[in-house]
Each structure stands twice: as C-alpha cells, then as structure tokens.
C-alpha cells in the first residue's frame, strides 16, 4: 500500500518539476516517484572497485565552451 509522504521543496524547484511533469504528460507525484526510484537504483548499483567508475557524476550546468581544453587554467589559474 502506498504511503503518503510530505516533502518541502524550494518554490523554483517545485515549479520546474511541475513543468517537467506537465511536459511528460504525468502527474507531479509520478515524476517524484520516478526520480526517487531512479536515484535509489543508481545508488544501489553494483560497484566495480574502481574509484573512478564508482564515482561517476554528471552535472547539467552551463560552462565555458573551452572547458575541456583549458580545464587546468580554470582549476589552477591561467599560466603566465
């Protein structure tokens, strides 16, 4: 039997989630259930023992177009 759960979200995040659910033609609750299930399954996935592959994370953020070529400059400062 499903359990009712209350969560508190920042208004911006809630608005983005509601819009995403509407775009997908599903309810906000279904979007949240899918997101939680996906996160739980990823977290419980098999570990390879390799720290690199076991810690893969991706971020959907804006970044400089030349980030790959100049990553050291961005991390440690531009070479002089």
Buried (B, 14 or more C-beta within 10 A) or exposed (E): EEEEEEEEEEEEEEEEBBEEBEEEEEEBEEBBBEEEEEEEEEEEEEEEEEEEEEEEEEEEEEEEEEEEEEEEEEEEEEEE
